[in-house]
Amino acid sequence: MKQLVRNVKIIGTGSYTPEKIYTNEYLETVIDTNSEWIFENLGIRERRVAAPDEATSDLAYKAGLEAVNSAGLTVDDIDLIIVATSTPDRLAPSTACIVQDKMKAYNAVCFDLAAVCSGFLFAISTASQFIASGVYDNVLVIGADTFSRITDWTRRDAVFFGDGAGAAVLSHSNVNSGFLAFRLYSDGRGKLNFTIPGGGSEFPISEESLNNNLRYFQMNGKAVYQTGTVVLPQAIKQVLSDCGIDISEVDYMIPHQPSIKILQKTAEIIGLPFEKVKTNMDKYANTSGGTIPILLDEVNKSGLLTPGKLILFAAVGSGWTWGASLYKCG
């Protein structure tokens, strides 16, 4: 087990989702799909879609400010802002800097982190290192994405994603609580199974890239399922082993929301009763970097994060990237 120098705990959470809703029934009217198939296989009934004047930073800013208020802090207390996103406002500057300016949190260092659906898990691990080593005391970690901007709403795979943002403030703890361990992994051999080819240095914005729809995500759904149901259980088992904890001791799992089928299969493999697996994909679909923190905020607001509760975090995303973490509530 990799022991942290200072324990790191969550002291506040927040979230924000846009008002506009696309239901499965609505999507039936614009693409070749079936509402009940979507719900049975993906667990999704509806998803949120950002307004034309809402950028990723707008969602992130609102979730972040709520998390700071929840923590009982002011924006001046924040030392570092990390935004996990794969749909930044712009290629430059970082979305984190834009969020900082909107929050007026000018004491904070800011940067983005790109690990797609694993982004928030990677970001809280990164934040924990800064806090554990004593470099910073209060870190605001935000997961935010506006996948509606990179979705081709004429294709069947438009049903998978929604827009949203969640946030958590991490700080140091002097008691036996907080993050117990992290296990993070990457495998670039799977890099093209989920990709957004256009807009970068490989395929810059051009008439050709626009005509070929390279600005939209491309996904191999079968590969996502096959990979997720293998690597998630492996990461979870490893982090449990690191801590000497049995799966029966876990109170709740707060996972990324890839699909209900992936989560059901993962729970089956690791031996976790599915009633312990928290989900909200029925309301929000897959919000990529926003999935874990939005769900974390819901669980926190419901009063379930009571002292002594053991929480399992897990995610898998493009790259491939994946990982797991254990957290003990204080």
C-alpha positions in Angstrom: 0.0 0.0 0.0 1.4 3.4 -1.0 0.9 5.5 2.2 0.2 9.2 1.9 2.3 11.6 3.9 -0.8 13.6 5.0 -4.2 12.1 4.8 -6.4 13.7 2.1 -10.1 14.1 2.5 -13.1 15.5 0.7 -14.5 18.6 2.5 -17.0 19.8 0.0 -18.9 18.8 -3.2 -21.0 20.5 -5.9 -22.5 19.8 -9.3 -24.3 21.5 -12.1 -26.3 20.1 -15.1 -27.9 22.2 -17.9 -31.7 22.7 -18.0 -32.3 21.3 -21.5 -33.2 17.6 -21.6 -33.2 15.2 -24.5 -35.3 12.1 -23.6 -34.9 8.7 -25.3 -38.4 9.3 -26.8 -37.2 12.5 -28.4 -34.1 10.8 -29.9 -36.4 8.2 -31.4 -37.8 11.1 -33.6 -34.4 12.1 -35.0 -32.4 8.9 -35.2 -32.9 5.2 -35.7 -33.1 4.0 -32.1 -35.4 2.5 -29.5 -36.2 4.1 -26.1 -36.5 0.8 -24.2 -33.4 -0.7 -25.8 -31.4 2.4 -24.6 -32.7 2.0 -21.0 -32.3 -1.8 -20.8 -28.8 -1.8 -22.2 -27.3 1.5 -21.2 -29.5 2.5 -18.2 -30.2 5.9 -19.7 -33.6 7.6 -19.9 -32.5 11.1 -20.6 -29.5 13.4 -20.8 -28.8 17.1 -20.3 -27.7 19.3 -23.2 -25.9 22.6 -22.7 -27.5 25.8 -24.0 -25.8 27.5 -27.0 -24.2 30.1 -24.7 -23.0 27.5 -22.1 -19.4 26.4 -22.5 -17.6 23.7 -20.4 -16.2 26.4 -18.2 -19.7 27.7 -17.3 -20.7 24.2 -16.1 -17.4 23.8 -14.3 -17.6 27.2 -12.6 -21.0 26.7 -11.2 -20.2 23.2 -9.8 -16.8 24.5 -8.5 -18.3 27.4 -6.7 -21.0 25.2 -5.1 -18.2 22.8 -3.9 -16.2 25.7 -2.3 -19.3 27.0 -0.5 -20.1 23.4 0.6 -16.6 23.2 2.1 -17.1 26.4 4.1 -14.3 28.1 2.3 -14.0 31.2 0.1 -12.4 31.2 -3.4 -9.4 32.9 -1.9 -8.7 29.7 0.1 -8.2 27.6 -3.0 -4.6 26.9 -3.8 -5.0 24.8 -6.9 -7.8 24.2 -9.5 -7.7 21.1 -11.7 -10.3 20.7 -14.4 -10.6 17.2 -15.9 -12.2 17.6 -19.3 -12.0 16.3 -22.8 -14.2 19.1 -24.2 -12.3 22.2 -23.2 -13.6 25.7 -24.1 -10.5 26.2 -26.3 -7.2 24.5 -27.1 -5.7 27.4 -25.2 -5.8 28.7 -22.6 -6.7 25.9 -20.2 -10.3 25.7 -19.1 -9.1 25.8 -15.5 -7.7 29.3 -16.1 -11.1 30.4 -17.5 -12.9 28.8 -14.5 -10.5 30.6 -12.2 -11.3 33.9 -13.7 -15.1 33.3 -13.5 -14.7 32.3 -9.9 -12.3 35.1 -9.1 -10.1 32.5 -7.4 -6.9 34.3 -8.2 -4.8 32.7 -5.5 -5.0 29.3 -7.3 -2.6 27.6 -9.7 -4.6 26.2 -12.5 -4.3 23.4 -15.1 -6.4 20.9 -17.1 -6.1 17.2 -17.0 -7.1 15.0 -20.0 -8.0 11.3 -19.3 -11.6 11.5 -20.7 -14.0 9.4 -18.6 -11.2 8.6 -16.1 -10.4 12.2 -15.8 -11.8 13.0 -12.4 -10.2 9.9 -10.8 -6.9 10.8 -12.3 -7.3 14.4 -11.1 -8.2 13.6 -7.5 -5.1 11.4 -7.4 -3.0 14.2 -8.7 -4.5 16.7 -6.2 -3.9 14.2 -3.4 -0.1 14.2 -4.1 0.0 18.0 -3.8 -1.9 17.9 -0.5 -0.1 14.9 1.0 3.3 16.4 0.3 2.3 19.7 2.0 2.6 21.8 -1.2 -1.0 22.9 -1.1 -3.8 22.7 1.5 -7.1 23.2 -0.5 -7.5 21.9 -4.0 -10.6 22.2 -6.1 -11.0 19.3 -8.5 -13.7 19.7 -11.2 -14.8 17.1 -13.8 -16.8 18.8 -16.6 -17.7 17.9 -20.2 -20.1 19.1 -22.9 -20.2 16.1 -25.2 -23.2 17.5 -27.0 -20.7 19.7 -28.8 -18.9 16.7 -30.3 -21.9 14.5 -30.9 -23.3 13.8 -34.3 -27.0 13.9 -33.5 -27.9 12.0 -36.7 -26.0 8.8 -35.6 -27.2 6.0 -33.3 -24.4 6.5 -30.9 -25.7 9.9 -30.0 -27.7 8.2 -27.2 -24.6 7.6 -24.9 -23.6 11.0 -23.6 -24.8 14.1 -21.8 -23.4 17.3 -20.5 -22.6 18.1 -16.8 -20.1 19.1 -14.2 -19.2 18.0 -10.7 -16.6 19.2 -8.2 -14.9 18.4 -4.9 -12.7 20.3 -2.6 -9.9 18.2 -1.2 -7.9 19.2 1.9 -5.7 17.5 4.5 -6.9 15.4 7.4 -5.2 14.7 10.7 -7.4 11.7 11.5 -7.6 8.2 10.2 -9.8 9.0 7.2 -9.6 10.1 3.6 -8.1 8.4 0.6 -6.5 5.1 1.4 -5.0 4.2 -2.0 -5.1 4.8 -5.7 -4.4 2.5 -8.6 -4.2 4.2 -12.0 -3.4 2.5 -15.4 -3.1 3.4 -19.1 -2.7 1.5 -22.3 -2.2 3.5 -25.5 -2.7 0.5 -27.7 -6.5 1.1 -27.3 -6.2 4.8 -28.2 -8.5 4.7 -31.2 -11.4 2.8 -29.7 -12.8 6.1 -28.5 -11.4 9.2 -30.2 -12.2 12.7 -31.3 -9.9 12.9 -34.4 -10.5 16.5 -35.5 -9.4 19.9 -34.1 -5.8 18.9 -33.0 -2.5 18.9 -34.7 -3.1 15.7 -36.5 -6.3 16.8 -38.2 -6.6 20.6 -37.8 -9.8 22.4 -38.5 -10.2 22.5 -42.2 -12.9 22.1 -44.8 -11.8 18.5 -45.3 -12.0 17.6 -41.5 -15.4 19.3 -41.3 -16.8 17.5 -44.3 -15.6 14.1 -42.9 -17.2 14.9 -39.5 -13.9 14.5 -37.7 -15.0 17.0 -35.0 -17.4 14.3 -33.6 -16.4 11.4 -31.3 -15.9 8.0 -32.8 -16.5 4.9 -30.6 -16.1 1.2 -30.8 -18.8 0.2 -28.4 -18.0 -3.5 -28.3 -14.4 -2.7 -27.4 -15.5 -0.3 -24.7 -17.6 -3.0 -23.1 -15.0 -5.8 -23.4 -12.2 -3.7 -22.1 -14.3 -2.1 -19.2 -15.5 -5.4 -17.9 -11.9 -6.7 -17.7 -9.8 -3.8 -16.5 -12.3 -2.3 -13.9 -12.5 -5.6 -11.9 -8.7 -5.9 -12.1 -8.1 -2.3 -10.8 -10.7 -2.7 -8.0 -9.2 -6.0 -6.8 -5.7 -4.5 -6.8 -6.7 -1.5 -4.8 -8.5 -3.7 -2.3 -5.4 -5.9 -2.0 -3.2 -2.8 -1.5 -5.3 -1.9 1.5 -6.0 -5.4 2.9 -9.7 -4.8 2.5 -12.3 -7.3 1.4 -15.0 -6.4 -1.0 -17.6 -7.2 1.6 -16.3 -4.2 3.7 -17.1 -1.7 0.9 -20.3 0.3 1.7 -20.8 2.1 -1.6 -19.2 2.1 -5.1 -19.3 5.5 -6.9 -18.2 4.7 -10.4 -18.0 6.3 -13.8 -21.2 5.8 -15.6 -20.3 4.0 -18.9 -23.4 1.8 -19.1 -25.5 -0.2 -16.8 -24.3 -3.4 -18.4 -20.7 -2.7 -17.7 -21.4 -1.8 -14.1 -23.6 -4.9 -13.5 -20.9 -7.2 -15.0 -18.2 -5.5 -12.9 -20.2 -5.8 -9.7 -20.8 -9.5 -10.5 -17.1 -10.2 -11.1 -15.9 -8.4 -7.9 -18.7 -9.9 -5.8 -20.3 -6.6 -4.8 -24.1 -6.5 -4.4 -25.5 -4.2 -7.1 -27.6 -2.3 -4.6 -24.2 -0.9 -3.3 -23.4 0.5 -6.8 -24.6 4.1 -7.1 -25.8 5.2 -10.5 -27.5 8.3 -12.0 -27.1 7.5 -15.7 -30.8 7.3 -16.0 -31.0 11.1 -15.5 -27.7 12.3 -17.1 -26.3 9.5 -19.3 -22.5 9.4 -19.5 -21.1 12.9 -18.7 -17.5 11.7 -19.1 -15.3 13.6 -16.7 -18.4 14.8 -14.9 -19.8 11.4 -14.0 -18.1 10.6 -10.7 -18.2 14.1 -9.2 -21.9 14.6 -10.0 -22.7 11.2 -8.5 -20.4 12.0 -5.5 -22.3 15.2 -4.9 -25.7 13.4 -5.0 -24.4 10.8 -2.5 -23.0 13.5 -0.3 -26.2 15.5 -0.3 -28.2 12.4 0.5 -26.3 12.0 3.8 -24.6 8.7 3.0 -21.0 9.8 3.5 -21.1 9.3 7.2 -17.9 8.6 9.3 -16.4 5.2 8.8 -18.2 4.5 5.5 -15.9 2.9 2.9 -16.3 4.2 -0.6 -14.9 2.6 -3.8 -14.3 4.8 -6.8 -13.6 3.3 -10.3 -13.5 4.5 -13.9 -12.5 3.5 -17.4 -11.9 5.9 -20.3 -10.3 6.5 -23.6 -6.7 6.0 -23.9 -7.2 3.4 -22.5 -7.2 4.9 -19.0 -8.6 3.3 -15.9 -8.3 3.0 -12.2 -9.8 2.7 -8.8 -9.5 4.3 -5.3 -10.7 3.6 -1.8 -11.9 6.3 0.5 -12.8 6.2 4.2 -15.2 8.9 5.3 -14.2 10.9 8.3 
